[in-house]
């Protein structure tokens, strides 16, 4: 079983509570708009970091992280892309990948809106963790924690940062 800490849209904001909330996580996944290399460095101090760059990320972060990340965690196929949309409204940059070879778990950011939705047409779970940073139009800063146990995604928790 792998315990995951998931966040997006930090926009250069590192909150010390990330370390507290992700302390028991095996991996931290960032769905883009990291903002600064320092945020990525601090997240790596907590645990293994898997991340993609977002539309606000500069050349330094774009060289360090890919635009799209596809990998296997336990028996679960994962796809992460910052701008990806959500079930019923996927971004055109990702819809072909999703239809041709749907992952079990699709993660995106960008909207600053927390969403956890099943897509029965593609047989996948979509998670957008909302925004963990202070910059943007969101009213509540959010993180997500969950576990992957073989092919099961379970123990999903939403964390609000007041």
N, C-alpha and C positions, 0 to 999 in steps of 0.2 A: 504494500500500500504506500502511495506517495501523497503527502499532504502539500497542497498548493496554496500560496498566497498570490492573489491576482489584483492588479491595479492598472490604471491607465490615466493619461492626461494629468501628469504631475506638473507639467509646465515649469520645471525648474524648482519646484517646491518639495523639499524633503521634510517630512514630519517625523520627529523622533518616535512617535507612536507606531510608525510602520514596523520598527524593530520589535516592539512589544507585541503587536498583533500577529507578526509573522515569525516569532521566535520558535514556534513548534513546527514550522513548515520546512519541508525538504527542499522545495524550489519556490522561487518567486518569478512570476510571469508578468511582464509589463507590455501592455497593448498599445504602446506608442504615445507620442508627444511627451517624451521624457523631459526635454527642456535643456538639461545640462549634463555633461559627463559626470559631474560630482554626484548627481542623484543616482545615476547608474552605479557608480563606485560604492556609494553608501549602501545601496540595496545588495550589492555583491558581498558586502561584509556580513550581511544577515544570512545569506544562503545562495545556492546556485541560481543565477539569473538567466532567464531566457527572455529576450525582448525583441521588438520590432521598432523601427523608427516611424515617426508620425510626420504629418505635414509641417509642423513647426520646428522639427529637429534639423540642426545644421549639418554641415558636411562631416564634422567630426563624428557625430552620432550615426550618420548614414554610412560611414565607413565601418563603424564598429558593429552595427546591427543591420540585419536585412529588412527589406520592406515586407516580406512574407516569410513566415516560419511554419514549416510543416514537420512534424515529428511524431514519434510514438512514445507514449508514457504508459508503462505497463502494457495492456492490450488495447489501449485507447488511442486512436488516431486523432491528432490535434492540429488545427490550422489557426494561426494568429495573423491578423492583418489589421492595421490601424483603422483605415477607412474600409468598412465592409458591409455596412447596413445591418439589416436584421431580417428574420423570416417575413416574406411577403414584400420586402423592399430592400433586397440585397444590392450593393453597389455593383455597377457594371464591370468594375475591375476584378471582381471576385466571383461573379455568378457562374462563369464558365467552369472555373475550378471546382466550385461546389456541386454543380450538376454532373460534371464528368466523373468526379471521384470524391463523393461527399465524405468528409471526416466524421468521426463520432461527435467531436466537440469543435465548434467554431467560435473563436473569440475575436471581438473587435472593440475598438474604443471610439474616439472622435466625437460622438454625439453629446458626451457628458451626461447621458441619461442611463441609469442603471436598468438593465433588462436581462431577464433570464427567461428564455422562451424555447419551447420545443418546436422543431420544424418537422411535422409528420411527413410532409411530401419528400423530404430528403433524409429523414431518419436521423436527424442530428439534434444536439442541444446547442443553443446559441447563448453565450454570455457576453454582455457588455458590462464591465464593472463600474461604469459611471466615471466620475472624475475624482482623483485623490488630491489634486492641487487646488490652489486658491484662485487661479485665473480662469475666468469663463462665466457662463450664464447659469451654472448649476447652483441650487440653493443648499444642497447637502453634499459634503464630500464623502465618498464611499470607497470601500475595499470589499473584496470577496475572498473567502477561504472555502476550500473544498478538498475532498479526497478522491483519488483515483485508485480503485482497488480492482485490478484486472481490467475488465471491460465496463466496470460500474463507476459512475460519477455519483458521489454521495456526500453526505454531511455538509451540504452547501450552507454557508453562513454569510450574511450581509453585515458589514460593520460600518456604522456611521461615525464620522469624525465631526464632533461638534465644533 
